[in-house]
Amino acid sequence: MKNNIQKMAWALVLLLAATLSLSAKDGTAVRKLFKKGVSDSISVGGSKLVVLQKDLIRNRSLSVNSIGEENVPELDFAMTNVTAGGQGYRFLPHGTHFTGEGATVKIKYDRTRIPSGYTE
């Protein structure tokens, strides 16, 4: 069931990236220049983006923005927001491509938000 939680979190990330615009009151925004050939990461709140040295084809400025729970859109009936604090995250820029295994996104979740019938 851990894969189900990971899939729900990833679906939430994609949904947020596709539909939200961030306002200043939503939370923290962090931008960082990632350099080709150098492993690096960026963190905001309970989220982390990790890019390995082999996975970036050129220098690229990437950002992570936290989005307050009040600005997370209502989810489809089959989805549940299990992120810690109910907030969301927006990873930019849209359409960024990675080589190799790609980037890794890690998001903390709240066990109490996992619907009954699901497990970690």
C-alpha positions in Angstrom: 0.0 0.0 0.0 3.0 2.3 0.3 3.0 2.6 -3.5 -0.7 3.8 -3.3 0.3 6.6 -0.9 3.2 7.5 -3.2 0.9 7.5 -6.2 -1.6 9.7 -4.4 1.1 12.2 -3.4 2.5 12.2 -6.9 -0.9 12.7 -8.4 -1.4 15.6 -6.0 1.9 17.2 -7.1 0.9 16.9 -10.8 -2.5 18.3 -10.1 -1.2 21.3 -8.2 1.5 22.0 -10.8 -1.1 22.0 -13.5 -3.8 24.1 -11.9 -2.6 26.5 -9.2 -1.1 29.9 -9.2 0.8 31.0 -6.1 0.1 34.1 -4.2 2.4 35.6 -1.6 0.2 34.6 1.3 0.3 30.9 0.4 3.8 30.3 1.8 7.4 30.0 1.0 9.0 30.0 -2.5 12.6 28.8 -2.9 14.5 29.1 -6.2 17.9 27.5 -6.8 20.3 27.2 -9.8 21.0 23.6 -10.4 24.2 23.0 -12.4 24.8 20.3 -15.0 27.1 17.5 -13.6 26.4 18.4 -9.9 24.0 16.6 -7.6 21.8 19.0 -5.6 18.5 19.4 -3.9 16.0 22.0 -2.8 13.5 21.9 0.1 10.5 23.8 1.2 8.5 22.7 4.3 7.8 19.0 3.9 8.9 18.7 0.3 12.2 18.0 -1.3 13.4 17.9 -4.9 16.6 15.9 -5.6 18.5 16.0 -8.9 21.5 13.7 -9.4 24.6 14.8 -11.3 23.7 12.7 -14.3 20.1 13.8 -14.6 20.4 17.4 -15.7 21.2 18.2 -19.3 22.1 21.9 -18.7 22.2 24.5 -15.9 18.6 25.2 -14.8 16.9 27.4 -12.2 14.3 25.3 -10.4 11.8 26.3 -7.7 9.5 24.8 -5.1 6.6 26.8 -3.7 4.4 25.8 -0.7 0.7 26.3 -1.2 -1.6 26.8 1.7 -4.4 24.3 2.3 -7.0 26.9 1.6 -5.6 27.2 -2.0 -5.4 23.4 -2.7 -8.3 22.7 -5.2 -11.0 20.3 -4.2 -9.8 16.8 -5.3 -11.6 14.2 -7.3 -13.7 11.9 -5.1 -11.1 9.1 -5.5 -8.2 11.3 -4.2 -7.3 12.4 -0.7 -4.8 15.0 0.3 -2.4 13.2 2.7 0.3 15.9 2.8 1.5 17.0 6.2 -0.5 20.1 7.2 -2.8 19.6 4.1 -0.7 22.0 2.1 0.5 21.4 -1.4 3.6 22.2 -3.4 4.3 23.6 -6.8 7.5 22.6 -8.7 8.6 24.9 -11.5 9.2 25.5 -14.3 6.6 23.3 -16.0 7.9 21.0 -18.6 11.4 20.6 -17.2 13.0 17.4 -18.6 15.6 15.3 -16.9 17.8 12.5 -18.2 18.7 9.2 -16.6 16.3 8.3 -13.8 15.0 11.8 -13.5 14.4 14.0 -10.5 13.1 12.6 -7.2 10.3 14.3 -5.4 9.8 13.6 -1.7 6.7 14.9 0.3 6.0 14.3 3.9 2.5 13.0 4.6 0.3 12.8 7.6 -0.7 9.2 8.7 -3.9 10.5 10.2 -5.1 11.6 6.7 -4.8 8.2 5.2 -8.3 6.9 4.5 -9.5 3.8 6.2 -8.8 0.7 4.2 -5.4 2.1 3.1 -2.1 1.5 4.8 1.4 2.8 4.5 
